[in-house]
Amino acid sequence: MRYPRRLLALFPSSHYAILSLFFLAGLEIIFSLHRFIPLLIGILLLILFIGIVLVRAEERGMFHPTQTILPSLTAFGLTGFALFLPTTQFIHAYFLLSAFIFFAVLKYGAKQAYPTWNWMISLIVLFVSLATILGWRFHLYVPILFIIGATFAVFFFISLQSLWRLAPTTSEALLLALCTAFVLTELTWVLQFLPLYYLVQTGVLVAFYYVLFHLVTAMFEGGLNRRDILEYSLVGTAALLFLLATARWI
């Protein structure tokens, strides 16, 4: 009887699983029709956003508005990134993985009680969201001002939904999120002048976000020291060197 109880605990009454299955079905339908894809994606994301708000509203006192940010960005990033994948049998496995990640975000990543889950999943969500936006620039030659504005919004919201758990006040979380978004958006603009593949640019930005975010986290959790700065700087430098050494230059 222990295993059925665990299974029931995995699928709560707040319909995380149903919303994830709807996400999976929507992806399959959109990419099987091959017509009006932008319109259908917009409709799917709108319905998912409404569903996310309703699902979070079920939690009543446990609900915080910032908990809608990570699931919404997850749906946006995973759906947009699918546009750049080859339409082979592999894409169905990607849809299944996307639905699982979406479920994990709803179940664990967006809750205040699971900060580690949030920080881990946030990096994946940030990567696919930035890759989607920079992919528009790379493949569709979208104007740079639109790219800058979109990346700023992604950096701001992904930072805010994590930092509000750490910062003593909401104003501090907003200020730090704005500073993080501003710095990384400046880096995004600089990267547009380099002949780097858009996935490499995304990797560079995620590496910088990782270092900045964890330095801020260390500052809130016990005071920033030289060891923290050295450790995260070495991790960031190693990631950058690996990316640039294996990068696809265009």
Secondary structure, DSSP 8 states (H G I E B T S, - for coil): -HHHHHHHHHS-TT-HHHHHHHHHHHHHHHHHH-SSHHHHHHHHHHHHHHHHHHHHHTTGGG--GGGGHHHHHHHHHHHHHHTTS-SSTHHHHHHHHHHHHHHHIIIIITSTT-HHHHHHHHHHHHHHHHHHHHHHHHHH---HHHHHHHHHHHHHHHHHHHHTTTSSSHHHHHHHHHHHHHHHHHHHHHHTTS-B-HHHHHHHHHHHHHHHHHHHHHHHHH---HHHHHHHHHHHHHHHHHHHHS--B-
